[in-house]
Amino acid sequence: MPETSTPATELASQYIAQVTGDLDANLKEQERISADIASLQEQLAALQHDHSVLVSMQQALGITQAQTGSAVESKSATVPSPRRKKAGAAAGGKQKARKSTAAPAKKTARKSAARTADSAPATELTLVELIRRHLAEQKEPRSAAEISTALGQAHPGRDISPKVVRVTLEGLVAKSGAERSKQGRSVFYSAPAQSGNGAPETGAQPQSTDS
């Protein structure tokens, strides 16, 4: 009996050691995968934040989707033509009639789309125009954070972030649409010394009263 019990205890100890090692490896693998998931979630959150910032910058620069819409319409207008050419001579007359009736409909649809695209910027000012007007109304330079806070309070329905406002301000400075000054480490922005900002264009018309 002692001869058979000794190999059994050795085998059991080997199984215990193997199970313990596998358990440790499993826990380490779980920790590694959990860390990878956390890192991926952080990357996804950063990408989503960058996406929202880029969309806000696109709106601030006044970029519309009218060009992409017209490109899609042009593609849809040219794709069906090769299929219709394969029809017989009898169906050719019907297809020509359909084309002639569809052409005015497409033109009217494009005109209506262009009108809606033109009316949208007319009813809602871009962020550039809002910043220009805000700077013209201020008597002292303002920081990007102060400008974004004021615009956010004046236009609560719009997503105005300090980062987008700062980028827009730097663009105005590059185009001489605003002036930048520093006080220590802080950066402030103000309207240009020549306080035009579009006012001379409207004020110059009443001078010519001769009719």
C-alpha positions, 0 to 999 in steps of 0.5 A: 500500500505505501508504494501505490500511495506515494505516486498518487500523492505526487500526481495530485501535487503535480495537478495542484501545481498545474491548476494553480499556474493556469489560474494565475495565467488566466488572471494575468490575461484577464488583467491585460485584456481589461487594460486593453479595453480601458485603453481602447475606450479612452481612445474612442472617447478622444476620437468622439471628442475630436469629431465633435470639435471638428464638426463645430469648426466646420460649422464655424467656418461656414462650410455647408453640405450643398456641394456634396448634395449637388455631387450626389444628384449629378451621380444619380442623374448619370447612372441610370442612362446606360441601362435605359439604352439597352431597351428596345425601339418601342420602349425608347420613345417612352423612355425619352418621354420620361426623361423629358418629364423628369428633367424639369422635376430635377431642375426644380428640385435643385433650385429648391435645394439651392434656395434652402441652402441659401436661406439657412446661412441667411437666417443663422449667422456663422461663428465668425460673424458672431465673434466679429460683432461681439468684438465690435461691441466690446470696449476692452480686449477679451479672452477666448474663454470670455468670448465663448462664455458670452456667446454661449449665453447669448446663443444657448441653442448653439454648441460654442466651445472655447477651443473652436472660438480660439481657432476662429479668433486666430483665423480672424487675426491672420486675416486682419479681422481681429487684433491679438494682445498679451498680458503676461501669459494671457492672450486677449482679442479685440476688434481691429483698430480700423473699426470697419467690420462691415459697417462702412458698406452699410453706412456709405449708401445713404451719402449718395442722395442724388436720384 
